[in-house]
Amino acid sequence: MLNNVKVVLVGTSHSGNIGSAARAMKVMGLTNMVLVDPQCEVDDQAVALAAGASDIALNAQVFATLEEAVSDCALVVGSSARSRTLDWPMLEPRECGEKCVQEGREANVAIVFGRERTGLTNEELQTCHYHVCIPANPEYSSLNLAMAVQTISYEIRVAHLEQEKLGYPEAEVPEYPRHKELEMLYQHLEKVMINTQFISEDQPNKVMNKLRRLFSRARPEQQEINILRGILTAVEKSTQR
């Protein structure tokens, strides 16, 4: 199950952080590192700070965009401070670990970490189903990248060990759509709303952002997505007639 967990680092600018994150992952049994638009190479410093986990850093997959990196994932969780401007479904680290283990039995899941100085953009955060916030000391909440990776990786391992102790009992896990399938729904929905003049082609984002939040909160299953796509197709045919 742990092999299905992707640790995704976006826009990392210091190679040492890639190595330190790899070390944090390997200690907790995670091996699947993904780099999105890295601003540095996996160099000697990264290998040195990996301290025996250089294989994870050296074998990391590299993608140009976050959407490409998580296209095959059924669950995407972004690491973020709580935001007043982007009200999104939130998880505590313990909940995040449990959800990753539950859904990681059937499909790939991703934990996304942002840039060292600025974190993830609002657009990147809206790519995620949930956000996870580490409840650090409010008077000194400065966590470096490797610390954040270590904390969430630990919670995933704790949840995994708990399920392992129980023999990974049979549990019904809904079939959720992969990220790329969810994006196809959003594109289809936006197209129909523009064609029916529900939204303006010049400014679709305000409504689409709210709908993304709605679907992230609802977590529709694959069959439900298929029904929605069918409804949209019927609307298109009707308006064409």
C-alpha positions as CSV (number, residue, x, y, z in Angstrom):
1,M,0.0,0.0,0.0
2,L,2.8,2.4,0.8
3,N,4.1,2.1,-2.8
4,N,0.8,3.8,-3.9
5,V,1.6,7.0,-1.9
6,K,3.3,9.8,-4.0
7,V,5.1,12.5,-2.2
8,V,5.0,15.5,-4.6
9,L,7.4,18.4,-4.2
10,V,6.4,21.5,-6.2
11,G,9.0,24.1,-7.4
12,T,11.7,23.0,-5.0
13,S,14.6,25.5,-5.2
14,H,17.3,23.9,-2.9
15,S,18.6,20.5,-3.8
16,G,19.4,19.7,-0.2
17,N,15.7,19.8,0.6
18,I,15.1,17.1,-2.0
19,G,17.7,14.9,-0.3
20,S,16.3,15.6,3.2
21,A,12.8,14.9,2.1
22,A,13.9,11.6,0.6
23,R,15.5,10.7,3.9
24,A,12.3,11.6,5.7
25,M,10.3,9.4,3.3
26,K,12.5,6.4,3.5
27,V,12.5,6.3,7.3
28,M,8.8,5.9,7.1
29,G,8.7,3.4,4.3
30,L,7.7,5.7,1.5
31,T,9.6,5.5,-1.8
32,N,7.6,7.3,-4.5
33,M,9.0,10.8,-4.9
34,V,7.7,13.2,-7.6
35,L,9.2,16.6,-8.5
36,V,7.1,19.2,-10.2
37,D,9.0,22.0,-12.1
38,P,12.0,21.7,-9.8
39,Q,14.3,24.8,-9.7
40,C,17.4,22.7,-9.0
41,E,19.0,19.4,-9.9
42,V,19.4,16.3,-7.7
43,D,23.1,17.0,-7.2
44,D,25.8,16.0,-4.8
45,Q,24.3,18.0,-2.0
46,A,20.9,16.3,-2.4
47,V,22.7,12.9,-2.3
48,A,24.7,13.9,0.8
49,L,21.6,15.0,2.7
50,A,19.7,12.0,1.7
51,A,22.1,10.0,3.9
52,G,21.4,6.6,2.5
53,A,18.1,7.4,0.8
54,S,19.7,8.8,-2.4
55,D,17.9,6.1,-4.4
56,I,14.6,7.8,-3.8
57,A,15.8,11.2,-4.9
58,L,17.7,9.9,-7.9
59,N,14.7,7.9,-9.1
60,A,12.2,10.7,-8.6
61,Q,9.8,11.3,-11.5
62,V,9.8,14.8,-12.9
63,F,6.8,16.6,-14.4
64,A,6.2,20.1,-15.7
65,T,2.9,20.6,-14.0
66,L,1.1,19.4,-10.9
67,E,-1.9,18.3,-13.0
68,E,0.4,15.9,-14.9
69,A,2.0,14.6,-11.7
70,V,-1.3,13.7,-10.0
71,S,-3.3,12.7,-13.1
72,D,-3.5,9.0,-12.1
73,C,-4.3,9.8,-8.4
74,A,-7.8,9.2,-6.9
75,L,-6.9,11.3,-3.8
76,V,-4.7,14.5,-3.7
77,V,-4.0,16.3,-0.5
78,G,-2.1,19.6,-0.4
79,S,0.0,20.7,2.6
80,S,-1.1,24.2,3.5
81,A,-1.5,26.7,6.3
82,R,-5.2,27.5,6.9
83,S,-6.3,30.1,4.5
84,R,-9.0,32.8,5.0
85,T,-9.2,33.4,1.3
86,L,-9.5,29.8,0.1
87,D,-12.1,27.9,2.1
88,W,-11.3,24.2,1.3
89,P,-12.0,20.9,3.0
90,M,-9.4,20.4,5.7
91,L,-7.8,17.4,7.3
92,E,-5.7,17.1,10.4
93,P,-2.5,15.1,9.9
94,R,-3.9,12.0,11.6
95,E,-7.0,12.1,9.4
96,C,-4.7,12.6,6.4
97,G,-2.7,9.5,7.3
98,E,-5.8,7.4,7.8
99,K,-7.5,8.5,4.5
100,C,-4.3,7.9,2.5
101,V,-4.0,4.4,3.9
102,Q,-7.7,3.6,3.3
103,E,-7.8,4.9,-0.3
104,G,-4.2,3.9,-1.1
105,R,-5.2,0.3,-1.0
106,E,-7.1,0.6,-4.3
107,A,-5.4,3.5,-6.1
108,N,-2.6,6.0,-6.1
109,V,-2.8,8.9,-3.7
110,A,-0.6,12.0,-3.5
111,I,0.6,14.4,-0.8
112,V,1.6,17.7,-2.3
113,F,4.2,20.1,-0.7
114,G,4.9,23.6,-2.0
115,R,7.8,25.9,-2.5
116,E,10.1,26.6,0.4
117,R,9.2,30.3,0.6
118,T,5.7,30.7,-0.8
119,G,4.1,27.2,-0.6
120,L,1.5,26.2,-3.2
121,T,-0.4,28.7,-5.3
122,N,-4.2,29.0,-5.0
123,E,-4.5,27.3,-8.4
124,E,-2.4,24.4,-7.2
125,L,-4.3,24.1,-4.0
126,Q,-7.6,23.9,-5.9
127,T,-6.1,20.8,-7.7
128,C,-6.3,19.0,-4.3
129,H,-9.4,17.3,-2.8
130,Y,-8.3,18.3,0.7
131,H,-5.7,20.5,2.4
132,V,-3.8,19.3,5.5
133,C,-2.5,21.7,8.1
134,I,0.2,20.7,10.6
135,P,-0.9,22.3,14.0
136,A,2.4,23.8,14.9
137,N,3.1,26.3,17.7
138,P,1.3,29.5,16.5
139,E,4.1,31.6,18.0
140,Y,6.7,29.8,16.0
141,S,5.1,27.8,13.2
142,S,8.2,27.7,10.9
143,L,8.5,24.2,9.4
144,N,11.0,23.4,6.7
145,L,10.1,21.2,3.8
146,A,11.7,18.0,5.1
147,M,10.0,18.5,8.6
148,A,6.6,18.8,6.9
149,V,7.3,15.7,4.8
150,Q,8.5,13.8,7.9
151,T,5.4,14.7,9.9
152,I,2.8,13.6,7.2
153,S,4.9,10.5,6.3
154,Y,4.9,9.5,10.0
155,E,1.1,9.8,10.2
156,I,0.7,7.6,7.0
157,R,3.1,5.0,8.5
158,V,1.2,5.0,11.9
159,A,-2.1,4.4,10.1
160,H,-0.5,1.7,7.9
161,L,0.9,-0.1,10.9
162,E,-2.5,0.0,12.7
163,Q,-4.2,-1.6,9.6
164,E,-1.4,-4.1,9.3
165,K,-1.9,-5.1,13.0
166,L,-5.6,-5.8,12.2
167,G,-4.6,-7.8,9.1
168,Y,-5.9,-5.1,6.7
169,P,-9.5,-6.1,7.2
170,E,-11.8,-6.0,4.1
171,A,-13.3,-2.6,3.7
172,E,-15.5,-1.2,1.0
173,V,-13.6,1.7,-0.6
174,P,-15.6,3.6,-3.2
175,E,-14.2,3.8,-6.7
176,Y,-13.3,7.4,-7.0
177,P,-12.3,9.1,-10.3
178,R,-8.7,9.8,-11.1
179,H,-7.7,13.4,-11.1
180,K,-7.6,13.5,-14.9
181,E,-11.2,12.3,-15.1
182,L,-12.3,14.9,-12.6
183,E,-10.6,17.6,-14.7
184,M,-12.5,16.3,-17.8
185,L,-15.7,16.8,-15.9
186,Y,-14.8,20.4,-14.9
187,Q,-13.9,21.2,-18.5
188,H,-17.1,19.7,-19.8
189,L,-19.2,21.6,-17.1
190,E,-17.5,24.9,-17.9
191,K,-18.1,24.4,-21.7
192,V,-21.8,23.7,-21.2
193,M,-22.2,26.7,-18.8
194,I,-20.6,29.0,-21.3
195,N,-22.7,27.6,-24.2
196,T,-25.9,28.1,-22.2
197,Q,-24.7,31.6,-21.1
198,F,-24.9,30.6,-17.5
199,I,-21.4,32.1,-17.1
200,S,-19.4,34.5,-19.2
201,E,-16.5,33.1,-21.3
202,D,-14.4,36.1,-20.1
203,Q,-14.7,35.4,-16.4
204,P,-15.5,31.7,-15.7
205,N,-13.2,31.2,-12.7
206,K,-15.3,32.6,-9.9
207,V,-18.1,30.1,-10.5
208,M,-15.8,27.3,-11.4
209,N,-13.7,27.7,-8.2
210,K,-16.9,27.4,-6.1
211,L,-17.9,24.3,-8.1
212,R,-14.5,22.7,-7.6
213,R,-14.8,23.3,-3.9
214,L,-18.3,21.7,-4.0
215,F,-17.1,18.6,-5.7
216,S,-14.0,18.3,-3.4
217,R,-16.4,18.4,-0.5
218,A,-18.8,15.9,-2.0
219,R,-16.2,13.5,-3.4
220,P,-18.4,12.0,-6.1
221,E,-17.6,8.4,-7.1
222,Q,-16.7,7.3,-10.6
223,Q,-20.3,6.1,-11.5
224,E,-21.6,9.5,-10.3
225,I,-19.1,11.3,-12.5
226,N,-20.3,9.2,-15.4
227,I,-23.9,10.2,-14.7
228,L,-23.0,13.9,-14.6
229,R,-21.1,13.7,-17.8
230,G,-24.1,12.0,-19.4
231,I,-26.4,14.8,-18.2
232,L,-24.0,17.4,-19.7
233,T,-23.9,15.6,-23.0
234,A,-27.7,15.5,-23.1
235,V,-27.9,19.2,-22.4
236,E,-25.4,19.9,-25.3
237,K,-27.5,17.8,-27.7
238,S,-30.7,19.6,-26.6
239,T,-29.2,23.1,-27.0
240,Q,-27.8,22.2,-30.5
241,R,-31.2,21.1,-31.6
